[in-house]
Structures are given as C-alpha cells and as structure tokens.
Amino acid sequence: MKRLALILGMAAAVMPASAKWGSDITFVDHEGYTNLSMYDCWEESPFRTGKLTLTPRIVDNPDTEVDEILQFAPNDSPKVVGAQRSRFGSNRFGVRVDLSDEDQFELTPTVRYVHVKLLKPVEGRVMLVGLGSRDDSTDPDQYIEQFWEVSQNSCTPGKWTDMVFAVKGAGGITMRSLVLVPDLESPHIMSSDFIFYIDDIRVNNISTPEFKYDYYTTNFDKLNGQMTRSDRYTRAIKLTSPKFGAQAVPVNQDTDHKGYYDKTTLYPLTVEVGETVTPVIDYNGNWMNAYCYIDFDNNGRFDIEEQDNGTYGGEIVTYSNYQGKNSAGQSVGNGNNRNLPTFKIPEDVTPGLYRMRYKMDWSEVDPAGNNSDGNTIMGNGGVIVDVMLHIVGHNATATVNDFQLNGEVLAANGDKLSSYEIPAFEDFKVLISPENGFENNGFTFKVGYGTIDTEGEANRYDKYGNPNWFLLDFPLSQFSRDDDTMVIPGRYIFGNILIQGRMAQVGTRPEYYSVNFSKDREISRTDRHLNSFTFTPDGGQSQQISLADNTNPCMVYVEKFDKDIEVYTGKTVSTVIDYTGRSMHAYLYIDYNNNGFFAPALDVSGIPTEDSELVSFSCYQQKNSLGKSVAQGNAPTAVPVFTIPAELQSGKYRARLKIDWDNIDPGARTEQENNKIWENGGHVVDFYFDVKNPDDPEVGIEEINSDSETEIYDLQGRRVNEPVRGNIMIVNGKTTRI
C-alpha cells in the first residue's frame, strides 16, 4: 500500500495530469539561470548609479526542518540564494535572476503563474518584476520592465512561503529576467536592513501555492473564494445513520456562492462505531463528483492512501468518481456520477468528535480541491463543506456535573450531579434547586469531550479549530413552573456535560407572556407600522388579523383575542405580513405546552428544534427558520411556512407575532441603543390559534354539566366561557383538566 503525501491539499504525487510545467530554476547545480544581481526599479537608486553595491550569494539553506503544521520540510534544498534588503533601495528593490536561454518564456495573453519560494523575517507585500523585450523590437536593450505584479498570497514571516504571481501580456514578448522584490513597503519605515532568501522559481499554470500554513486547507481562498458560475450549487450535505437516522446541514450555496463553508461550530452529525452510513450531497447540476473525508487521527489534515486495487482509502472514506472508478472499485463510465457509496465507521475508532469534509469536485481526490487548468473546483461550481462528526461507542454513557452559585442543579430524583453517569442519548430530567432568596432562571449547557471550562470558553476549540465541546442555552421558559423541572432532550446527552444554573433573586423572574417594555409604550416613529397579518392553513381558508384600529396612538403591544386562527395538526401554515417600512424581521411563537412562556429553542445551526415554540422567523443572524441565508435588510414579509405538530391536542394556544430587529427574545429587543423595538417601529401582537386535531374526541358542553357550580379557567387563571381542551374545570372545588 502506498501512502500519499496529500498533506494540506497539494502534492506532486497527485499533481493534475493537465498541469503544464514551464521553467524550473534551482540553485543547487546552477540550473536555469545565468547570473544573479541586485536590481532597483528606481532609476536614481544608488544601486543603479553605482554609489552602492550589494551582491546576492548562493548560501546554505537556513531552514530545512520539517514544519509542525505541514509535517514536511517546505524547502529541503541544501543551497538557496541569500541577499540583503537595503534601506537605501526603493520599495521595488530586490534580487534579479537572469534566465538561461532554455528557461526564458513568452509573456502571453493567457495568464501563467510564477512561483518563488521566499524566506524573510518580516511581514510586508512582495512583488515580482519581469524584464524582457518584444520579439520584433529593434531596441538593443532586451531587459525592459514588462510587468510589476504583487503576489496573490501573503508571506508567512520566518517560514518558507511559496509566493505566487499571475503574469500575462500582449504576446510576442520574451521574458529574460525576474526580479523578486521582498518588501514592497516604503524603506523610510525600516529601522534596519534584513537578510532574505529565495529558491525554486517555477513558471506554470498552477494558481495556488504548493503548500500553505493552514490546517484543513483548500486550493482557493477559504474566506473570499467565490464560484464563477450560478447554474451549479450545493443545497445541503446529509448523512444517514441506522441508529441516529437522517441528518442534514444546510449550505445554501445558491444564495451566497461561496466555495468553502465551515460548519464545524454547528451541532455534529452523529454515527455509531461499526455501522454502515450513507452520505449525500444535495447538489443542483451535472458533470461533477462527490467526495467525503474524515480526519480519524485528528492531526489537522486529511491523509489518503492508494490501495492495491487502484482505489483510494485512508481518510477519504467514500467518493463517487476518480479516473472512472468510485471508492468501491466500480466503473462509473464517463464519470458523471455524484452517488457516494456507503461506508463503514471502523469498530476500533475512539469515540469522540472528528472533522468531516464533504467535497463536490470533478475527478479529483485531493481534499483541497481540483486546481488543474480548466477544471478548478471553483470554476466548475464545486464546494467544500467541513462539519463535525460525532462517533459514538456501543452502550455509550454521559457524565454530568453542575457548577453555579446560589443554588444547584440536581437530577429530578434529587441526586447531586457530581460525576453523575447516565445513558447517552436518552432524555434526562433535571431539577433546579435555588438557595433561599433566589429563583430558577434557566441554565447554560456545555457538552462534548475532554475538560470543559467552567468560567468561559478557553478550551472550547483545539489547535486545529475543531470544537471540543458545544454551548447551548436552556431558558426559564423550558421549565415547568410547578416544580422547576425540565427534560433535556436525549440528542444533547453524551460525553462530558457541565450544567451551569442561573439563579435570579426572588421577584425578578418574568411574568406570564411578558414583554421587555411597558405595555403602554407607543411607537416613536410614523414611517413603520404593522397593518395586518394573514394565515392560510394547507387546505383551509385564509384568516386575517387586522391592526387598522391601532392608531392614534400606535401601540407597540397589542392583544387580538377577539378572533382565533383555526389551524389543523400535521398541516402547514403560510404567513403573509402587511407591514409599512423595511429593515425589520418577523418572529412567530406558539405556546404549545400552555405554560405561560414562549420558548425559542434553536439548535447550534440556528434552526428551531422540534420542541421550539419559536416556530418561524424571517431573519435571525442572517438566516431564516429554515436555515437559509437571507439578507438582514429585507422587509419582514418572507416568513417561512411552518407545521402544526401532528400530536398536538385540540384546543386554544396563545401565539405571538413580533416585528423586531434580529432578535429571537419573545419579549422584544430593548437593550441596544438605536435598536429598541419602539424606536424601530416594531410590534408585539398576542392572539390565539384554535388547533383542530381530528384524532381527538370532541369535548361538548354536555360532558361537563353538573348539578354543582361549574367554573372553567385557562391555565393562567382566567375564567372562560367555553370548554376547550387544556383548560381547568372546577366542580365542587375539585379540579380536573379537560
């Protein structure tokens, strides 16, 4: 078995076959050049007038060591060029390398790339100057400046860096010398000269550096790389586990057209050791291939191995096509195939968190992406998506601890949470036990592996940028008001868990359906106001709530209990909002458990969880409730459809529509200067959804008639006239829930 040096993306062992190498100049055996000298583009430079002289020399390479990040030596050549950057030269002063006849090259309209390895001790821009002449020129000077190109990448001080320059011209121009300018900054800011080194000059059509000091690298700019076509894009990446089911992470490349997505801060995809899993890339387009990698040894890169049968393995766990075959060794014809073969999670892998990479590319196993001429991953409309994969052991358990002041968090049975071991991925009920004078106000929840920081987030990420643990928040609205208990969903129970309770002084907890401002607050602007909102259930009639009467004055908080919106379990509901103004967002809440609070529970990807009472929103942190990227400045009309849970009982449920700015707090944004809800033209409107579940038995008046006095109250203690499931019925002092 042959192990390839596919470290951080690019290596000669897998250089694309289409790469056309040009000049290759080294300084060990005097290959590719005829002379070395110092050169300054400034015509009055003392180095051009002869007042000063400096001579570059062939010297021993000062740094041939294996780099910790790269895990190979970026330049192990024994000899390199050493030179002095002088303060008396201009900002375009550098080493001139005269090319041998066979290594001179034509400057054409087609872009070519010049690579130069550079080692210098300081930061600063780097330039390449080309000297040559037109082939039809009669000028005896054949060394005329033809281009001045700043490098496409920055130099890493104190380390060998492969500097890349894009050069082109009108054609018919022969380049005879190259000048490497090591420091394009003004010499007036220099306090002293410095020594720099160059080596290994190559002219080819490869646009990316040979190596990068970056973990999990890509062969394009991670931060700014954009696709160059819009007909191909990735919607999501998916993974199906026999134990944990179908899981997905939205990408929405059709919206922002990025080439790289770091989704490692989102909650991880989860699988179990030994099981066979199915990955999918949800992609729009043709003539592309799919690839998946897992960094099993957690070393900051994806290493792959060539197998004896010609396929590739190691940390490339599956691929749909490379040179006509998929990872299962099956022929895929012309290669237009995006179907990833299933793969098995090794039985012997240590349970924990691992970086996983999904890649859409064309016939290239390099995890950093295809960078061959005419088939670059960016030019072809590909994508790289990094996520975290949680690999779980058999019969896994979780260890729970609590840490807080003014009280403690306990298991629901009263057990203290000190190295408390429970089954993983099973719901866990906890109890908040405040000290005298304090009340439960929710808790923060940290879950992952290794040591979890009790004070902050100092060790939240490892040196490669992978999360060691995840941070979630469970607000007071998630708890039962009767006994301060709540059930933590099983999907959050694994590894090491730290629960940090928030205790509030008695009397400071919010009231039922509270808002963060006085309910007699008026909107302080006239150019924005909510006119009406309309709900249309699937298969039903549209129903509107109008705010035409909310004028003179226009109030921020409005109750609209005179008309209930009828909806049906298991059915979708669409929302239309009539709002005058723009640059605001809409948030819809339903109190499904009728506990007097709206609980906005989002997962770490920003999507409402199954038990969230924030059911739909148009924008929060540049995403809507479907996880799709949206522009923050949009008007609050694009509210995604939502579904009434199929298991919900028939009855009336308090709901809230909030018009606010980038804030999911149901009480509204009030703390930020210039973004207070009343200053922004926002609203909070409370109303009722009348939910119909066809599987529930009808509750009629005759069922609660009694010879004794009958009183009916809702869960907030308000007397009502109609018997609605979920209300409290009192007969002769005995309480029964309808």
N, C-alpha and C positions, 0 to 999 in steps of 0.2 A: 504494500500500500504506500502510495506517495503522498506526503503531506505538503500542501501548497502554502507558500508564504503569502496568503491572502490577508495581509495584516493592514488594517485601516484602509482597505479599499483597493489599492492598485499595486500590482507586482508584475515583473517581467514574465513570470511563469504563465500568466493569463492575459498578457497584452493582446488586445483585439487584433485579429488577423489582418484587418484593413489598415492598421497603423502604418504610415509611410515614413520611415525614419530618414532624416537628412544627415546634416553634419553631426559628428560626434567627436568633440575635441577634449582630450585629456592631457595631463601634464606630467605623466609618469615617463613616457617614452617620446616626448616631444611630438605627439601626434596631432595633426590637424591645424597647426599654426606655424608661422614663420618667425614672428617677433612679438615681444612684449614691451610695452612702454606706458607711461602715464600720459593722459590726454585731458585737455580742458576746452570746453566749447566756447569759453570766454576768450575773445581774440586778444585782449590786453592782459591775459593772465601771465604772471611771472614765469609760469612753466612753458608758455609759448614764446615769450620774448627771450628766454634763455637765462633770466636772472636767477631762477631756482631750478633745481633738477631733483627728481626722485626716480628710482628705478625699481619696478616690481621684480620679485625674485621667485624662483622655484624653491620651496621650503618643505620641511616635513609637515605633514598634516597634524595640526594641534589637537584634533578631536576625532579619534577613530573608534570611540566607545559605543557600545550598544546603548540605545536610548531607552529609558524606562517606559515611556509611553509607546513608542514604536515597537520595541522589543527586537530591533535590529539596528545596526550601525547605519545612519543615513548617508555617511560617506566614509568608507573604509580605505579609500585610496591613500597610498603612503606619501604621495607628493601632491602639492597644490601650489597655487600662486598666492604669495603674500605681498601686501602693499600697504602704504601709509596714506590715510586720508588727511590731507594738509588743510589747515585753516586759511592758508594763503591762496588756495584754489577756489574757484567759484562753486556754486551749488551743482554744477554739472562737470565735476572733476572726477576722473576715475581711471581704471585700467583699460588700456587699448590692447586688443588681441587681433593681430593681423592673421587672416585665414590663409591656409595653403590653397593652391590652385584648385585641388580636388574638393575642398570643403567650402569654397565660395558658393553662394547660392543666389538665385534670382528673386527679386522683390516683385511679387505678382499681385493682381487684384484679389486673389484668393488668400485669405488670412492663413499665415503659418505662425507657429509658436516657437519662440526661442526660450530654452530653459537654461538657467545658470545657477549652480549651487553657490550660495553665499554664506559666509560666517562673519558676523560683526558683533561688537559688544553693545551697540546702542540701537534704539528704535529710530525710525525715520524712513521716508519714502525712498524707493530705489528706481533708477531709470536705466534704460538701455538706449544707446545712441548707435545708429548704423552709418558706416562710412562706405561709399561706393560711387558708381557713376553709371550714366546711361550707356548702353552698348553702342549707340550711334553718336555719342558725344565726341567732339574733336578737341575738347579741353584736355590738356596734358595732365591735369590733376585728377587722379582717379579715386581720390579719397575725400569726397564731398559729403557733408552730412545729409542723409536721406530721410531719417526718421528719429524722433525722440519719443520713446514710449515708456510710460510709467508702468510698473509691474501690476499685474492683475491681482496679486496677493501680497500680504504684508510679511515682513521678515520677523522671525522669532529671535530676539536678541540672545546671543550666547549659544545658539544652536544652528547647525547647518540647515538651511532652508532652500527648497527648490523654487527659485523665483521664475515666474512665467510672464512672458511679454508677447502680446499679439502684434504682429507686424504685417503690413501689406503696402503695395504701391501700385503704380500705373502699369507695371510690366516692362520688360526690357531693361531692367536695372540690375546690375551685378553688385552684390554686397561683398566687400573685400575685408572689412574690419568691423569689429564690435567693441563698443566701449561700455563697460559696466560702471555706472555711477552709483556708489554705495550709499550716498547720503544726499538726497535732493533738497535738504533743508539749507537755510541760509548759514554760511560759515561764520556770520557775525555772532551767532548764539553759541558757537563752540568754545569751550574753555580750554581744550587741548586736542591734539591730534589723536587718532586711534589707528590701530592696525586692523586690517580686514583681510579676508581670504576668499578666493573664488576657485571653482573647479568645474569640470564636467559640463561643457557647453554643448547643448544639443538643439538641433533645428528639426521640427517635426510638425505633425498636425494634431498633437495631443494638447488639449486646452487646460488640463488640470495638473497640479503638481504631482510629482512622483510619490511624495509622502506628505503627510500632514500631522502636526502635533495636536491630535484631537481624537478622543475616543469615539467609537461608533461613527466613523467618518462617512462622508458622501463625496462623490466625484463632481460636486457642484456646491454652490454656496448654500449652506443649510438655512441661513436666515433670510436671504433675499432671492434665492433661486425661484424663478417663475417658469411655468410651462409656456411654450411658444405656439401652442395650438389649443383650441377650445372644443373640438369635436370629440376629444377623449378625456375622460376624467374618472376618478375613483369616488364612489359614494360612501363606502364603509368597508371595514375589514371585519371578518367574522370567524368564529371558532365554535365548533360543536363538540361537546364532551358527553360521553354516555352517562356520566354521573351528574354533571352540572348543567347539561343542556346547551341550548343555543345562546351565544353571547356575541355582542357586536359593539364596535366603536365607530361612531360617525366620523367621516372625513370631510365631505362637502367640498371636494376639490373643484367642482363646477362653479363655486362661488368665488373663491379667492385664488385659485390656480397655482397654489404653492407646489413646490416639488418635494418638500420634506415636512413631515408632521411629527412632532414629539408629543406623544400621548401617554408618556410614562407617568405623569402625575395623576392620571385617571385611575379609577379602581381597576385592579388587574383582571385579566381573563384567568379562569381557574380550570385546572385539569387535575387528574389523579395519576400517580405513577402507574405504569403498566398498561394504561388504557390507550386505545386507538382513537385518534381525534381527527376531525375534518375541518381544515381551514378553507376559507373562501375570500376572494377579493371581489367586492361588488363593483364592477367596472363597466363603464359605457365606452364602447369602441371595439375595434378589431385589430388583428395583427400585433398582439402583444402577448407576453408570457408572465406567469406569476411565480414568485419565489418566497420561501419562508426560512428564517434563521432563528436559532435560539443560542444565546451565549451561555452554554452549560457550565463553563468554568469561570464565569463572571470575571473576565480579565479585560473588559473594555473593547473587545473586537469579536468579529465572527470569523472563526477559522474553519476552512473546509478541507476535505480530503478527497483526492481522486481514488476511486475504488478500482479494483482489478478488472471489473466488467465495463469500465469506461464511464460509469456514473459518478456522481459526487455526493459525499456524505459529510460526516463530522457535524459541524454546526449549521450546515444547510440541511434542514430536515425534510424538505419537500420542494419540488419545482415542477412546472408543467412542461417546460421545454428548454433544452440546451443542446444545440447542434443536432436537432432531430430526435432527441430522446427525452423522456421525463425521468424523474428520480426513481421510478420503479423499473427503469430499463426498457420501457415500452416505446416503440417507434410512434412519433406523433406527426408523421408526414411532413408537410411544409412548415410545421412549427406554429401555425396559427392556433394556439391552444392555451387556455387560461385555467384549465381544470387541474387543480392541485391534488395529487394523490394523497390519500390518508397517510398518517404516520403514527408511530407508537412512541409514547413517552417512556423512556427507559425505566425499568424497575429499580435500578440501583441509584438513580439520581437523588441527591439530597433534597428533601422538601424545602421550599423557600421561594423567593422571588427572583425571576430571571428576565433579562431584556429579550424581547422577541421582535424581529423585524419582518414586516411584510413589504414586498417589493413588486411593482409592476414594471416590466422592462422588456427588452427584446433580446432573447437568446444570449443571456449573459449571467453567469453565476457569481460574478464579483458582487459582494454585498453593497458596495458603494455605488453601483450603477454603471451601465454601459457608457463609455466616453469615446467610443470609436467614431471616426469621421462619418457623418451622415446618419448615425444611429445612436446619438446620445439619448440617455434616458429622458432628459428634459425636452429635447426636440421631438421625441416620439410620443410625448404625452404620458409619461410614466409617473411613478410616485414611490416614495419610501415612507413607511409609517412605522415608528417604533412604539411599542406598548410594553407593559409589564405582564409577564405570565406567572401565575401562582401555581406551583406544582405541589400538590398535597399528598401526603403519605396515607397509607391504609390506616383506618381506625384513628384518625388524627384527633388530637385534643388541643385545647387552648388554655393558656394560663392567664388569669385575670388578677390585676392589682388595682387598688384605688389610692388616690393621693389628692387631698384637699384640706381646706381649713373650715372650721365652723360646722363640722358635721362629717358624715361619711356615706359612702355608697355601699350597700350590702346586697347579697343575694336575696331574692324575695323571701326565702325561708329564714332570713336573719343571719346567715353565715357571713363572716367577715371575708373580704376579698383580698387576702394576702396569699399570693402564690396559689390561688384557688383554681383547681383544674376542672374543666368541663369538656364535654364532647364538642368537637369543632363542627361548625355549620348546622348547629341546632339552635333554635330560638332560646334566648336566655333572659329571664325576668329578673329585674333588679328593683331595689327599694332605696329611696333617698331618706336618710335619717339625719335631719339637721340638729344642731345644738339648740338649746333654749335661746329664744330671741331671733332665730333665723328660720327661713323657709327654703324649700326646694326651688331652684331657678334653672334647672336643666344641668347638662354636663357636656364636656368635650370628651372625645373618644379617640384614642390612638391605638392602632392595630398594625402589627407587622412582625418583624423578626429582629433579634438582637436586643441591645439595650435601648429603651425608649426614654427620651429626655423628659423629665418631669417638669422642668421650668420653661423650656422653649423648644426650638427645633434645631439645635446644634448638630445633632447626628441623624437628621431626617434623611439625608442622602449620602451615598458612598462617594468615593473619589471619582467614579465614572459618571456620576449624575443620576444613578438609579436610586429610587426611594427604598429606604429600609422599613419605613412604616408610613401609614396614611392617617390623616387627621379628618375626623368627622365631627359634626355638632348635633346634639340632640336637645332641642329647646324645651322649655317647660310645657309647651302645648302638646308634646308627645306623651305626657304622663297622665295617669288617672288622678283627678282632683280629689277623689275619695281617699286614696291611700298612698299617693306619691310613688306608685309603681309604674313600670313600663317594661315592654318586651323589646329587647334588642333583636332585630331580625338575624336569622342564622347566617345569612350571607356575610355578615360582618364578624363572625366568631371564628377566629383562627389565630395561630401563633401566639404572640405575646400581646396582651391587651392592658392598657392603662386608662382607667376612668377617672376623670378629674371633675368632681362636682362643683357647681356654682351655687353658693348659698347666698340668699338675699335676706336683708333684715326684714323682720316681720312688718307687714303692711306695705311693702314695696313691690309685691308681685302684681302683674297686670290683672285687670278685671275681665269679666267675660266680654268677648268680642270688642276688646278695647282698641283705641286708636292712640297714636302718639301725639295728639294735639287736642285742644279743647274742641268739643263738638259744635260749638257756636262760632268756630273760626270761619271767616269769609275769604274767598279767593281774592288775592290782591292784584289781579290783572284782568283785563276785559277781552284780550285777544284770543284767549283759550278757554274753552268750556266744553263739557260733555253734553251732547244734545239727547242722545238715546243709545240704547244697545239692544240687539235682537238676537235671539237664539232660535236655531232651527234643528230639531232632533231628526235623525235619519228616519225617513218615512212619515214624519209628522209635520205640523203646521208651524210657521214662523210666529214667534211671540215676542213682542217688543215692550220694553220698559222705557218710558219717556221721562225726561227731566226738563220738559218745557216749562214746568212751574217753578224750577229752581232759579229764579231771577229776583233781583231787587230785594234782598241781597242774594248773591250766588254763593251758596254754602259749599264747603269742601266735603262735609259728611252729610249723606242723605240716606234716609230709610225709605224703602219702597216695598212695604209689606201688604199693599192692597191688591197685588196681583202676583200669583205664583206661576212660575215657569214649569210647565209639565214636560217631563222627560222620561225616558224608559231605560231600564237596566240593560246592559250589554249593547246599547246603541250609541253611535257617535253623535256629537252635538257640535254644530258650527256656530261661530260667533261673528256678528257684524257690529262694528262700533262707529257711531256717527260722532265725530269729535272735531271741533273747530280749533285748528292750530296744528303744530307739528312738534317733533323732537321730544315726544313723550312715549311711554310704554304702557301696556295693559297687562294686568295680572288678575286671574280668576281663581277664587278659592271656594271650596265646599267643605263644610264641617261634617265629614262623613260619620264620625263617631259621636256627634252631638255632645261634645264635652265643653263647649263654650269657647273654643280656640280654633284658629285656622293654623294648621301645622305645615309650613313649607319645607318638606323634606326633599332635598336634592342629593343625587349621588355625586361622586367626585368628578364626573364628566359634565355636571350641570344639568342633568335630565331628572325630572321628577321621579322619585321612587314609586313603587306600587302603592305604598301607604301614604303618599304625599297628599295633603289637602290643598296644595297649590297645584291645580290641575292643568293650567295652560297659561302661557305668557308669551308676549311678542318679542321681548328682548331683556336679557339679563347677562351682563358681561359678554356682550356681542354674540349671544346665542339665543334661540328661542327654545320653547319647551320640548321640541323635537330634537334638539342638539344641532340644528342647522345654523351656520354662521349668518348673522344679519348685521346690517348697518345700524349703529346706535342712533343715528339721527332720524330714523323713519318715524312717521306718524303712527299712533297706537292702534292701527286697524288690522294688521296682519297677525291675528290671534289664531294659532293652530287649533284644529278640531281636537276634541277630547272625547273620551268614552266613559259613560257611567258604568261603574263596576257591576258585573253580572250578578254578584252575590249580595248586592245591597238590598236591604229590606225596603218595602214600600213605606213612604212617609215624607214629611216635610223636612228639608235640610237647609239650614241657614247657609247663604252664599254671599260672597263679596266680590265686587268688581272694583279694582283700584287702578286709577290712572296716575302714574308716578314716573320717576326717572331712575332707571337702572337699580331697582331696589325690590327685594322679594319680601321684606318685612310687611306683614298684613296691616300693621299699624301705621305705615307710611314713612317716607323719608322726611326727617325733620332736623337732623343733626348737622347737615353740611351747609355751609354758607353758600347762598345763591341757588341751592337746590332743595329748599324746603317745599313741601308739596303745595302749600297755598301760594307760594311765590311763583311756582312753576305752572300754575293753572291745572293742578291735579284734582282728583275726586276720589272719595271712598263711598261706594253705594252698597248697602246691605239689602238683601231680598231673599226669597225662598225658592228653591227648586222643589217641585212636587214630584217625587220619584215614584214611578209605577213599575212594580215587579210582577209579571204575570204569574209567577210561581207562588206568590204569597196569597193566603186566604184573605178574602175580603173581611174587613172589620166594620161591622154595622152598629148602628145605634142600639138595636135590639139586644146585642151581646152584652151591653154594659148597663142596661136598665136595672134598677134595684128599688126595693121599697124604701131603702135608706137614701140619704142625700148623696149624690154623686158629684164629685168635683174632678175636673181634668186640668192638669198643668203640664206645660212643657218642661224640659229638663232644666231650664233656667228659672223655674218657679213662677212663670207667668200663666195665669188661667186662660184656657182656650175653650172655644165653644164646640169644636168638632173633635171626635175621637180619631186621632192619627197615630199610626203605629210608631212607637218610640216615645209617646207621651206617658205621663204618670197618671193613673186613675186612683182616686181615694174614695173608698166606700166604708162608712162607719169607722174612719180612722185607720183602715188597713190600706197599705199601698201596694199597687200592682202595676207593673209596666205593661202597657198594651203591646 
